[in-house]
Amino acid sequence: MNAREEHESTSSLHLTPRAHSDCGVGCTEALDRLFEYLDSELVEPDADRVRAHLAECQGCFEEFDVEAVVKKIVRRSCQEAAPAELRVRIHERLVSLRVREGTV
């Protein structure tokens, strides 16, 4: 099963990519938020925008597919759980970086 099939089988999100369009800003936002989207960490309006972009942009959808496969392989390979405090520290650092970059 490829990443698209896995994503479709585990989610109610069904993406049908269309021909690649050079949409610029939409690509930047979608790719910047791709990991959050893959991890279901986006609030619904943001997830909807990324989902809609992926359905329209073949290039970004292919990047999504690659990242989903990598995530699946890592998940299979790594069975150890990170300490809860590590996740909190990473999240705090990411938020701090976004605030500095003005992307919150």
C-alpha positions in Angstrom: 0.0 0.0 0.0 1.4 3.4 -1.0 1.1 6.5 1.2 -1.9 7.8 -0.7 -3.8 4.5 -0.2 -2.8 4.4 3.4 -3.8 8.0 3.9 -7.2 7.5 2.2 -7.8 4.3 4.1 -7.1 5.9 7.5 -8.8 9.2 6.9 -12.0 10.6 5.5 -9.8 12.9 3.3 -9.8 11.9 -0.3 -7.4 13.8 -2.4 -7.5 13.6 -6.2 -4.5 15.5 -7.5 -4.9 17.5 -10.7 -2.2 18.8 -13.0 0.6 20.7 -11.4 0.0 24.4 -11.2 2.6 27.0 -10.4 0.7 28.5 -7.5 3.7 29.9 -5.5 2.4 31.1 -2.2 -0.1 28.2 -1.9 2.8 25.8 -2.4 4.9 27.6 0.2 2.2 27.4 2.8 1.3 23.8 2.0 4.9 22.6 2.2 5.6 24.6 5.4 2.6 23.0 7.1 3.0 19.5 5.5 4.3 17.8 8.7 1.6 19.3 10.8 -0.9 18.1 8.3 0.5 14.6 8.2 0.4 14.5 12.0 -3.2 15.8 12.1 -2.0 18.8 14.2 -3.7 21.6 12.1 -6.9 23.2 13.1 -9.7 22.5 10.6 -9.5 25.7 8.5 -5.7 25.3 8.1 -6.1 21.6 7.3 -8.8 22.4 4.7 -6.5 24.9 3.0 -3.6 22.4 2.8 -5.9 19.6 1.7 -7.4 21.7 -1.0 -3.9 22.8 -2.2 -2.7 19.1 -2.3 -5.8 18.2 -4.4 -4.9 21.0 -6.9 -1.1 20.7 -7.0 0.6 17.6 -8.3 4.1 18.7 -7.2 3.0 19.3 -3.6 0.9 16.1 -3.6 4.0 14.1 -4.6 6.0 15.7 -1.8 3.1 14.8 0.6 3.3 11.2 -0.7 7.0 11.0 -0.2 6.8 12.4 3.4 4.0 10.0 4.2 6.0 7.0 3.1 9.1 8.2 5.1 6.9 8.7 8.1 5.4 5.2 7.7 8.9 3.7 7.5 10.2 5.6 10.5 7.1 4.5 12.5 7.7 0.9 11.6 11.4 1.2 12.5 11.1 3.1 15.7 9.2 1.4 18.4 10.6 3.3 21.4 8.6 6.2 22.7 10.2 9.5 23.4 9.8 11.0 26.9 6.7 13.3 27.2 8.9 16.2 28.3 10.9 15.9 25.0 7.8 16.4 22.9 6.8 19.5 25.0 10.3 21.0 24.6 10.3 20.4 20.8 6.8 21.9 20.5 7.8 25.0 22.6 10.9 25.4 20.4 8.9 25.2 17.2 6.4 27.8 18.5 9.2 30.1 19.5 10.8 29.8 16.0 7.5 30.6 14.4 6.9 33.6 16.6 10.4 34.9 15.6 9.7 34.3 11.9 6.2 35.8 12.2 4.5 32.7 10.9 2.1 32.0 13.8 
